[in-house]
Amino acid sequence: MRTISMLAVAAVSLSAAQASAQTTLDFSTPWPDTNFQAKAARQFAEAVAKATDGDVQINVFNAGEIGVSGSESMAAVETGIVQMADFLLFLQAGEEPLLAMDTLPYLIQGQEQMATFLEVASPVFDEIAASHNQKILYYVPWPSPGLYSRSEITTAEDLQGQRIRAFNPASFEFLTKLGAAPLEMPWGDVVPALAAGTIDGVATSTSSGVDGKLWDTTSYFNPLQWSTSTDAVTINLDAWNALSEEDQAAIEGVVEELEAEFWAQSAAEDEGKTEILVENGMTVTEAEDSMKAVMSEAGHEMWGSFIERVPAAGPIIEQYTEAAGK
């Protein structure tokens, strides 16, 4: 009787342990805690915990807290260093050059065009992700980049010789074609360089402009909107396949519910941060038509060069531009 009683207690204990078992996933985002992308990651994690009745717990780590940089994120998910990550697609172009497509000037301008682009490109991106042992759960686009400067820049002539900090290789090439003198430097060096006069301006988003309080070192912002790039949130395939079908379905339901909300948050971020720039004395300008024409020509040249380097981009760009009427 004592043996039976002990076995019964053990069975109850095992059942309770199984009922309380959880899957814990580490989610790395390179953005600071206050950034809208990091906030979206936390909102997603909370929604997943609720939708799975606590079966899946996601721990979000911000700004490299666990030693994963933005350019290392895809590799970190592939090897299981982290089970999930949020990263700019173009920062993974060292491993997969095709992922730099959204940096091409005048190819994708704004969220509406990004949605059209992803309808065409996402099946290919899914294949790339799978080849790196991960699954793309959702995308969140960034506000488009603009130009911060000390002097007003609304024409191509205004830009000639201006020392502008570029934020990726495509922006460096683009600014060069427009006659500027771009430089590459880490974001942490930008504000000191502006204060010292080492650079004349910065190409970046409204979000980064507010994060860096660029009204202290520049006076003008021109929202040129020459490109739109996106983050992807991925999960390691081994971790995904280890989840129950019920939990997988619950997570996909959260994605379906929240992805559009995250896109809306990005749009609101751009509008709200523009207001903050103005409140702090920044003058918002607009490019003249002549400058837009020069930018468009330079952008189209870069499309052709990119396709020569990455032929797989050709069919995607052709199908997308036809769908977008570009």
C-alpha positions as CSV (number, residue, x, y, z in Angstrom):
1,M,0.0,0.0,0.0
2,R,2.9,2.3,0.9
3,T,4.5,1.6,-2.5
4,I,1.3,2.2,-4.4
5,S,0.8,5.5,-2.5
6,M,4.4,6.6,-3.3
7,L,3.8,5.7,-7.0
8,A,0.6,7.8,-7.0
9,V,2.4,10.8,-5.5
10,A,5.2,10.4,-8.1
11,A,2.6,10.3,-10.9
12,V,0.9,13.4,-9.7
13,S,4.2,15.2,-9.3
14,L,5.2,14.2,-12.9
15,S,1.9,15.3,-14.3
16,A,2.2,18.7,-12.5
17,A,5.7,19.1,-13.8
18,Q,4.6,18.3,-17.4
19,A,1.7,20.7,-17.0
20,S,4.0,23.5,-15.9
21,A,6.7,22.8,-18.5
22,Q,7.6,25.9,-20.5
23,T,9.6,26.6,-23.6
24,T,11.9,29.6,-23.1
25,L,13.2,31.5,-26.2
26,D,15.9,34.2,-26.2
27,F,15.1,37.0,-28.6
28,S,17.9,39.4,-29.5
29,T,17.2,42.9,-30.9
30,P,20.1,45.3,-31.6
31,W,17.9,48.4,-30.8
32,P,17.8,50.3,-27.6
33,D,14.9,49.8,-25.1
34,T,13.2,53.0,-26.2
35,N,13.2,52.2,-29.9
36,F,9.9,51.3,-31.5
37,Q,11.3,48.0,-32.9
38,A,12.4,46.9,-29.4
39,K,9.0,47.9,-28.0
40,A,7.3,45.8,-30.7
41,A,9.5,42.9,-29.8
42,R,8.4,43.1,-26.2
43,Q,4.7,43.5,-27.2
44,F,5.1,40.4,-29.3
45,A,6.7,38.4,-26.5
46,E,3.9,39.3,-24.1
47,A,1.2,38.4,-26.6
48,V,2.8,35.0,-27.3
49,A,2.9,34.2,-23.6
50,K,-0.8,35.0,-23.3
51,A,-1.8,33.2,-26.5
52,T,0.1,30.0,-25.5
53,D,-1.2,30.1,-21.9
54,G,2.4,30.6,-20.7
55,D,3.7,27.6,-22.6
56,V,6.1,29.8,-24.6
57,Q,8.1,32.5,-22.8
58,I,10.2,34.9,-24.9
59,N,13.0,36.8,-23.2
60,V,13.8,40.0,-25.1
61,F,17.4,41.3,-24.9
62,N,18.0,44.8,-26.2
63,A,21.0,46.5,-27.8
64,G,23.5,43.6,-27.8
65,E,22.9,42.6,-24.1
66,I,23.9,39.1,-24.9
67,G,26.7,39.9,-27.4
68,V,24.8,39.7,-30.7
69,S,25.2,42.7,-33.0
70,G,22.8,43.6,-35.8
71,S,25.0,42.2,-38.5
72,E,25.5,38.9,-36.6
73,S,21.9,38.3,-35.9
74,M,21.0,35.9,-38.7
75,A,24.1,33.8,-38.0
76,A,23.3,33.8,-34.3
77,V,19.8,32.4,-34.9
78,E,21.1,29.9,-37.4
79,T,23.5,28.4,-34.9
80,G,21.2,28.7,-31.9
81,I,23.2,31.2,-29.9
82,V,19.8,32.8,-29.7
83,Q,16.5,31.3,-30.7
84,M,15.0,34.5,-32.2
85,A,16.3,37.8,-33.5
86,D,15.1,41.1,-35.0
87,F,17.4,42.5,-37.7
88,L,17.7,44.8,-40.7
89,L,17.7,42.6,-43.8
90,F,20.5,44.6,-45.4
91,L,22.8,44.1,-42.5
92,Q,22.8,40.4,-43.4
93,A,24.0,41.1,-47.0
94,G,27.5,39.9,-46.2
95,E,26.1,36.4,-46.1
96,E,23.2,36.9,-48.5
97,P,23.7,39.8,-51.0
98,L,20.1,39.6,-52.2
99,L,18.9,40.9,-48.8
100,A,20.4,44.3,-49.7
101,M,17.7,45.0,-52.3
102,D,15.6,47.3,-50.1
103,T,18.5,49.7,-49.9
104,L,18.4,50.5,-53.6
105,P,17.4,54.2,-54.0
106,Y,14.0,55.0,-55.5
107,L,13.1,51.3,-55.6
108,I,10.9,51.2,-52.4
109,Q,9.6,54.4,-51.1
110,G,7.2,54.1,-48.2
111,Q,5.2,51.4,-46.6
112,E,2.7,50.9,-49.4
113,Q,5.5,50.1,-51.8
114,M,7.2,47.9,-49.2
115,A,4.1,45.8,-48.8
116,T,4.0,45.3,-52.6
117,F,7.7,44.5,-52.6
118,L,7.3,41.9,-49.9
119,E,4.5,40.2,-51.7
120,V,7.0,39.5,-54.5
121,A,10.2,39.0,-52.5
122,S,9.1,37.2,-49.3
123,P,8.9,33.7,-50.9
124,V,12.6,34.1,-51.8
125,F,13.4,35.5,-48.4
126,D,11.7,32.6,-46.8
127,E,13.9,30.2,-48.8
128,I,17.0,32.2,-47.8
129,A,15.9,32.0,-44.1
130,A,15.3,28.3,-44.3
131,S,18.7,27.7,-45.8
132,H,20.1,29.4,-42.6
133,N,18.0,27.2,-40.3
134,Q,15.3,29.8,-39.5
135,K,11.8,30.9,-40.3
136,I,10.7,34.5,-40.8
137,L,7.8,35.3,-38.6
138,Y,7.1,38.9,-39.6
139,Y,8.5,42.2,-40.9
140,V,8.5,45.7,-39.6
141,P,9.6,48.5,-41.9
142,W,11.6,51.5,-40.8
143,P,10.8,55.2,-41.5
144,S,12.6,56.2,-44.7
145,P,15.9,58.1,-44.4
146,G,16.3,61.8,-44.8
147,L,19.1,64.3,-44.7
148,Y,20.2,66.3,-41.7
149,S,22.4,69.3,-42.5
150,R,23.7,72.6,-41.2
151,S,22.8,74.5,-44.4
152,E,19.6,74.1,-46.4
153,I,19.8,71.4,-49.0
154,T,16.9,71.3,-51.5
155,T,18.8,71.1,-54.9
156,A,21.5,68.9,-56.2
157,E,23.8,71.9,-56.3
158,D,23.3,72.4,-52.5
159,L,24.6,68.9,-51.9
160,Q,27.8,69.3,-53.9
161,G,30.9,68.5,-51.7
162,Q,28.8,68.1,-48.5
163,R,30.5,65.7,-46.1
164,I,27.5,63.4,-45.2
165,R,27.7,60.4,-43.0
166,A,26.2,57.5,-45.0
167,F,24.5,54.6,-43.2
168,N,25.2,51.7,-45.6
169,P,27.1,51.0,-48.8
170,A,24.1,51.9,-51.0
171,S,23.6,55.3,-49.4
172,F,27.4,55.9,-49.7
173,E,27.2,55.2,-53.5
174,F,24.0,57.1,-53.9
175,L,25.3,60.3,-52.2
176,T,28.5,60.0,-54.2
177,K,26.5,59.9,-57.4
178,L,24.7,63.0,-56.3
179,G,28.0,64.9,-55.8
180,A,28.3,64.8,-52.0
181,A,31.4,63.6,-50.2
182,P,30.0,60.8,-48.0
183,L,31.9,59.2,-45.1
184,E,31.3,56.0,-43.2
185,M,31.5,56.0,-39.4
186,P,29.9,54.3,-36.4
187,W,26.7,55.9,-35.2
188,G,28.4,56.6,-31.8
189,D,30.9,58.9,-33.6
190,V,28.3,60.9,-35.5
191,V,27.3,63.6,-32.9
192,P,30.9,64.3,-31.9
193,A,31.9,64.6,-35.6
194,L,29.0,67.0,-36.2
195,A,30.0,69.1,-33.2
196,A,33.7,69.2,-34.3
197,G,32.8,70.0,-37.9
198,T,34.3,66.9,-39.3
199,I,31.1,66.2,-41.2
200,D,28.4,68.5,-42.5
201,G,25.4,66.3,-42.2
202,V,23.9,62.9,-41.7
203,A,21.7,60.6,-43.7
204,T,19.3,58.8,-41.3
205,S,15.7,58.4,-40.2
206,T,13.6,60.7,-38.0
207,S,13.9,58.0,-35.2
208,S,17.7,58.2,-35.2
209,G,17.6,62.0,-35.5
210,V,15.6,62.2,-32.3
211,D,17.7,59.5,-30.6
212,G,20.8,61.6,-31.4
213,K,19.2,65.0,-30.7
214,L,20.6,66.2,-34.0
215,W,18.9,69.6,-33.5
216,D,21.9,70.4,-31.3
217,T,24.3,70.0,-34.2
218,T,22.3,70.5,-37.4
219,S,19.5,73.0,-38.5
220,Y,17.7,71.4,-41.4
221,F,16.0,68.1,-42.2
222,N,14.9,67.1,-45.7
223,P,12.8,63.9,-45.7
224,L,14.1,62.7,-49.1
225,Q,12.6,59.3,-48.6
226,W,14.8,57.7,-51.2
227,S,14.4,54.2,-49.8
228,T,12.6,52.1,-47.3
229,S,14.2,49.2,-45.4
230,T,12.7,46.6,-43.1
231,D,13.5,44.5,-40.1
232,A,12.7,40.8,-40.1
233,V,11.9,38.8,-37.0
234,T,13.1,35.2,-37.3
235,I,13.0,32.0,-35.2
236,N,15.5,29.1,-35.3
237,L,13.9,26.2,-37.1
238,D,14.9,23.6,-34.6
239,A,13.3,25.7,-31.8
240,W,10.2,26.2,-34.0
241,N,9.8,22.5,-34.9
242,A,10.1,21.6,-31.2
243,L,7.0,23.6,-30.4
244,S,3.6,21.9,-30.3
245,E,1.3,22.4,-33.3
246,E,-1.0,24.3,-30.9
247,D,1.7,26.7,-29.9
248,Q,2.9,27.2,-33.5
249,A,-0.7,28.1,-34.5
250,A,-1.0,30.4,-31.5
251,I,2.2,32.3,-32.5
252,E,1.1,32.6,-36.1
253,G,-2.2,34.0,-34.8
254,V,-0.3,36.6,-32.8
255,V,1.7,37.5,-36.0
256,E,-1.5,37.9,-38.0
257,E,-3.0,40.1,-35.2
258,L,0.0,42.3,-34.5
259,E,2.0,42.7,-37.7
260,A,-0.3,45.4,-39.2
261,E,-0.2,47.2,-35.8
262,F,3.6,47.2,-35.8
263,W,3.6,48.8,-39.3
264,A,1.2,51.4,-38.0
265,Q,3.5,52.1,-35.1
266,S,6.4,52.6,-37.5
267,A,4.3,55.2,-39.5
268,A,3.3,56.9,-36.3
269,E,6.9,56.9,-35.2
270,D,8.0,58.8,-38.3
271,E,5.2,61.4,-37.9
272,G,5.8,61.8,-34.2
273,K,9.5,62.1,-34.4
274,T,9.2,64.7,-37.2
275,E,7.1,66.7,-34.8
276,I,9.8,66.4,-32.1
277,L,12.4,67.6,-34.6
278,V,10.3,70.7,-35.4
279,E,9.6,71.4,-31.7
280,N,13.3,71.5,-31.1
281,G,13.9,74.1,-33.8
282,M,14.7,71.9,-36.8
283,T,13.5,73.3,-40.2
284,V,11.9,70.7,-42.4
285,T,12.5,71.3,-46.1
286,E,11.5,69.5,-49.4
287,A,13.6,68.7,-52.4
288,E,12.9,70.6,-55.6
289,D,11.7,68.6,-58.6
290,S,15.1,69.0,-60.3
291,M,16.8,67.3,-57.3
292,K,14.2,64.5,-57.3
293,A,14.9,63.9,-61.0
294,V,18.7,63.6,-60.4
295,M,18.1,61.2,-57.5
296,S,15.7,59.1,-59.5
297,E,18.3,58.8,-62.3
298,A,21.1,57.8,-59.9
299,G,18.8,55.3,-58.2
300,H,17.9,53.6,-61.5
301,E,21.6,53.3,-62.4
302,M,22.2,51.5,-59.1
303,W,19.4,49.0,-59.8
304,G,21.2,47.9,-63.0
305,S,24.6,47.6,-61.2
306,F,23.0,45.6,-58.4
307,I,21.4,43.2,-60.8
308,E,24.8,42.7,-62.5
309,R,26.3,41.8,-59.2
310,V,23.3,39.8,-57.9
311,P,21.5,38.3,-60.9
312,A,18.8,36.7,-58.8
313,A,17.5,40.2,-58.0
314,G,16.5,40.8,-61.6
315,P,13.3,38.8,-61.8
316,I,12.2,40.2,-58.3
317,I,12.8,43.8,-59.2
318,E,11.1,43.4,-62.6
319,Q,8.0,41.7,-61.1
320,Y,7.9,44.2,-58.2
321,T,8.3,47.4,-60.4
322,E,5.5,46.1,-62.7
323,A,3.2,45.5,-59.7
324,A,4.1,48.9,-58.1
325,G,3.8,50.8,-61.4
326,K,7.4,52.1,-61.1
